Amino acid sequence: MGQTLAQKVYEQHVVRRTAGEPDLLYIDLHLVHEVTSPQAFDGLRAAGRTVRRPDLTMATEDHNVPTLDILSPIADPVSRAQVEALRRNTAEFGIRLAPMGDRDQGIVHVIGPQLGLTQPGMTIVCGDSHTSTHGAFGALAFGIGTSEVEHVLATQTLPQVPARQMAVTVDGELPPGVSAKDIILAVIAQIGTGGGQGHVIEYRGSAIEALSMEARMTICNMSIEAGARAGLIAPDQTTFDFLQGRPHAPQGADWDAAVEHWRTLRSDDDAVFDREVHIDAASLTPYVTWGTNPGQGLPIGASVPDPAQFADESERKAAEQALEYMALTAGTPLREIDVDTVFLGSCTNGRIEDLRVAAALLRGKKVDAGTRMLVVPGSVAVKQQAEAEGLDQVFTDAGAEWRGAGCSMCLGMNPDQLKPGERSASTSNRNFQGRQGKGGRTHLVSPAVAAATALTGRLTAPADLPDAPIPAGV
Amino acid sequence: MDAFTTHTGTAAPLRRSNVDTDQIIPAEYLKRITRTGFEDGLFVAWRTNEPDFVLNQPQYANASILVAGPDFGTGSSREHANWALLDGGFRVVISSRFADIFRNNSTKAGLLTVILPQAEVEALWTAIEADPALPVTVDLQAEQVRYGATTVPFQTDPYTRWRLLEGLDDVGLTERHVEDIEAYESRRPAWLPRALPA
């Protein structure tokens, strides 16, 4: 029987296998940020342990960082103390840190690929559930808790058991104005937030192969929202072209050896998946969420559902609770929902391509007078690239705010937050209650829908706008 | 980590599905750098905004077993959620389905997660709503949940059960295999990246 891509990468990293125990898996790259690491470093100190491979470990500051005035000390003393703890810990244990203000700083899942540290066939972990992002390169990448962060720091390994295998096949051509974000929101709506539980998802099919690396990262990023710890895509020429020449990519003969290995990283024809899901790309339209979990999403042309329509009792109850929290009435067309705030950014959609798509729709136009739009590049490098292309000017001319790099309004750990009762269209990954600020209400959308929504002040698809340059399906 | 063998206490019915870790403890509480003292953030939005939230009801205030709807612990990998439940007095969470990372973190933090079929969760909800003082025993050694005249079996994987029963620390267990790790490292391809400045 053949192996899946995920099984191949897993097997290549087994350090030790003994009946009756989990496998011990080697970790090629450990990414660290300020939130989930301080207690792990304390644990090392308490036990008198060191970091086994500081050279396979990299840290950055992202969750707590303000996106304005980033060269001043962080005003919030608790956030500042957490960032300072990371600086002390990385200095003490000899770990490279990209701090605020550094050219390599950014959201941990944006900087790994951008530096070329994320490569096909690697095992990558981080104390962050969106580590699945790196699966876009054909790496086995997954989020871990703080106890496991400590374990990887100390041993560069993790006890693991093999996951079940799921294939999500997306064939066909995406319609104009429909993007990778819409694919993954449709997948989650179809299989539910627990659908991928216990599984690694491999995304495949002609629509996936046609995607850029940025778009593939958007899809793998939200695997966790479908319940899967990891999602991945077989590396191909698009992957190799993205990597070649990046600071940590192999060079010369090493590059050739690496590519030769990377070309073997695909599921065998006779590999068996425990579950298969098929999506027809041509049938997709822009998706938006209406509820308080990422599985509660619908095509933008739909209306807020009536909870009574759900056959399953726990889904019905969840829908009732969601509508109450979101202050929505069943039957309201999604296109008639007004928003206060549009957030473009995050590890899901804070890359250069996302900013380009939004800027193309905003060029020469004005953000709706009653709507605030925040544009937050995922890293300093993305910010610099966008400014070199003049995108910052497009955003500010339209009346949007152009910010520094960080997690920003994806989660309420820094000054960028919704106020109670405010409603956002957000390119981030979670519409949980209070996720973007206490009492805030979140609709998850693609960058194109975010930009179109900013122009009208209500949930809008690019195709709804007269004379809009509709982006090709990406 | 404290060992877990058997626990008897009262149980609180949390009749919600998809309880994500942002609800268990919101991000603002994650700025702390300590490993204890997270009880003030536990379900804080629901405790603050919903007077009839189950943990606001005096008869469930001292519960040490949480009985929740399906897909408990989804979302963020924050182990703070597990710490907050422990700090808030819980030793066990029962649900028909847990998110993978939450469940895995529980095994590291010493919080027992028990998977029961949804019908058994419903039966337990009914029993503890009828009698909030009903003692519920979760016996990891025997893999049973017992209350009143009812005994419900559950399954755990043998290795995890052994670790929890013994209260063992994973790092110490792995360090016994350092020679295997060194042997693996000697075989890694030279072109794999290092995170040192390029």
HADDOCK unambig.tbl for C-alpha pairs under 7 A between the chains (distance, minus, plus):
assign (segid A and resid 15 and name CA) (segid B and resid 180 and name CA) 6.13 0.50 0.50
assign (segid A and resid 15 and name CA) (segid B and resid 181 and name CA) 6.07 0.50 0.50
assign (segid A and resid 15 and name CA) (segid B and resid 184 and name CA) 5.88 0.50 0.50
assign (segid A and resid 16 and name CA) (segid B and resid 180 and name CA) 6.53 0.50 0.50
assign (segid A and resid 20 and name CA) (segid B and resid 159 and name CA) 6.60 0.50 0.50
assign (segid A and resid 21 and name CA) (segid B and resid 159 and name CA) 5.98 0.50 0.50
assign (segid A and resid 35 and name CA) (segid B and resid 30 and name CA) 6.51 0.50 0.50
assign (segid A and resid 35 and name CA) (segid B and resid 31 and name CA) 6.42 0.50 0.50
assign (segid A and resid 36 and name CA) (segid B and resid 78 and name CA) 6.87 0.50 0.50
assign (segid A and resid 38 and name CA) (segid B and resid 33 and name CA) 5.50 0.50 0.50
assign (segid A and resid 39 and name CA) (segid B and resid 33 and name CA) 6.18 0.50 0.50
assign (segid A and resid 39 and name CA) (segid B and resid 34 and name CA) 6.22 0.50 0.50
assign (segid A and resid 39 and name CA) (segid B and resid 35 and name CA) 6.02 0.50 0.50
assign (segid A and resid 55 and name CA) (segid B and resid 194 and name CA) 5.37 0.50 0.50
assign (segid A and resid 55 and name CA) (segid B and resid 195 and name CA) 5.27 0.50 0.50
assign (segid A and resid 55 and name CA) (segid B and resid 196 and name CA) 5.63 0.50 0.50
assign (segid A and resid 56 and name CA) (segid B and resid 194 and name CA) 5.32 0.50 0.50
assign (segid A and resid 56 and name CA) (segid B and resid 195 and name CA) 5.35 0.50 0.50
assign (segid A and resid 57 and name CA) (segid B and resid 195 and name CA) 6.03 0.50 0.50
assign (segid A and resid 58 and name CA) (segid B and resid 195 and name CA) 5.90 0.50 0.50
assign (segid A and resid 78 and name CA) (segid B and resid 31 and name CA) 6.07 0.50 0.50
assign (segid A and resid 78 and name CA) (segid B and resid 32 and name CA) 6.78 0.50 0.50
assign (segid A and resid 79 and name CA) (segid B and resid 31 and name CA) 5.69 0.50 0.50
assign (segid A and resid 82 and name CA) (segid B and resid 31 and name CA) 6.11 0.50 0.50
assign (segid A and resid 82 and name CA) (segid B and resid 32 and name CA) 6.73 0.50 0.50
assign (segid A and resid 82 and name CA) (segid B and resid 33 and name CA) 6.30 0.50 0.50
assign (segid A and resid 96 and name CA) (segid B and resid 196 and name CA) 6.38 0.50 0.50
assign (segid A and resid 117 and name CA) (segid B and resid 193 and name CA) 5.99 0.50 0.50
assign (segid A and resid 117 and name CA) (segid B and resid 195 and name CA) 6.94 0.50 0.50
assign (segid A and resid 127 and name CA) (segid B and resid 77 and name CA) 6.69 0.50 0.50
assign (segid A and resid 128 and name CA) (segid B and resid 76 and name CA) 6.79 0.50 0.50
assign (segid A and resid 128 and name CA) (segid B and resid 77 and name CA) 5.53 0.50 0.50
assign (segid A and resid 129 and name CA) (segid B and resid 76 and name CA) 5.41 0.50 0.50
assign (segid A and resid 129 and name CA) (segid B and resid 77 and name CA) 4.99 0.50 0.50
assign (segid A and resid 143 and name CA) (segid B and resid 77 and name CA) 6.36 0.50 0.50
assign (segid A and resid 144 and name CA) (segid B and resid 77 and name CA) 6.05 0.50 0.50
assign (segid A and resid 144 and name CA) (segid B and resid 101 and name CA) 6.57 0.50 0.50
assign (segid A and resid 145 and name CA) (segid B and resid 77 and name CA) 5.55 0.50 0.50
assign (segid A and resid 145 and name CA) (segid B and resid 78 and name CA) 5.93 0.50 0.50
assign (segid A and resid 145 and name CA) (segid B and resid 79 and name CA) 5.16 0.50 0.50
assign (segid A and resid 145 and name CA) (segid B and resid 105 and name CA) 5.80 0.50 0.50
assign (segid A and resid 146 and name CA) (segid B and resid 79 and name CA) 5.94 0.50 0.50
assign (segid A and resid 147 and name CA) (segid B and resid 108 and name CA) 6.28 0.50 0.50
assign (segid A and resid 151 and name CA) (segid B and resid 171 and name CA) 5.43 0.50 0.50
assign (segid A and resid 194 and name CA) (segid B and resid 71 and name CA) 6.13 0.50 0.50
assign (segid A and resid 197 and name CA) (segid B and resid 99 and name CA) 6.46 0.50 0.50
assign (segid A and resid 197 and name CA) (segid B and resid 100 and name CA) 6.35 0.50 0.50
assign (segid A and resid 198 and name CA) (segid B and resid 100 and name CA) 6.36 0.50 0.50
assign (segid A and resid 224 and name CA) (segid B and resid 75 and name CA) 6.90 0.50 0.50
assign (segid A and resid 225 and name CA) (segid B and resid 75 and name CA) 6.53 0.50 0.50
assign (segid A and resid 227 and name CA) (segid B and resid 99 and name CA) 6.38 0.50 0.50
assign (segid A and resid 229 and name CA) (segid B and resid 100 and name CA) 6.95 0.50 0.50
assign (segid A and resid 247 and name CA) (segid B and resid 198 and name CA) 5.81 0.50 0.50
assign (segid A and resid 248 and name CA) (segid B and resid 193 and name CA) 5.91 0.50 0.50
assign (segid A and resid 248 and name CA) (segid B and resid 198 and name CA) 6.23 0.50 0.50
assign (segid A and resid 249 and name CA) (segid B and resid 193 and name CA) 6.94 0.50 0.50
assign (segid A and resid 250 and name CA) (segid B and resid 191 and name CA) 5.84 0.50 0.50
assign (segid A and resid 254 and name CA) (segid B and resid 191 and name CA) 5.57 0.50 0.50
assign (segid A and resid 258 and name CA) (segid B and resid 191 and name CA) 6.96 0.50 0.50
assign (segid A and resid 314 and name CA) (segid B and resid 17 and name CA) 6.18 0.50 0.50
assign (segid A and resid 318 and name CA) (segid B and resid 16 and name CA) 6.99 0.50 0.50
assign (segid A and resid 318 and name CA) (segid B and resid 17 and name CA) 6.50 0.50 0.50
assign (segid A and resid 411 and name CA) (segid B and resid 27 and name CA) 6.84 0.50 0.50
assign (segid A and resid 412 and name CA) (segid B and resid 27 and name CA) 5.84 0.50 0.50
assign (segid A and resid 412 and name CA) (segid B and resid 28 and name CA) 6.21 0.50 0.50
assign (segid A and resid 413 and name CA) (segid B and resid 27 and name CA) 5.71 0.50 0.50
assign (segid A and resid 413 and name CA) (segid B and resid 28 and name CA) 5.20 0.50 0.50
assign (segid A and resid 435 and name CA) (segid B and resid 22 and name CA) 6.64 0.50 0.50
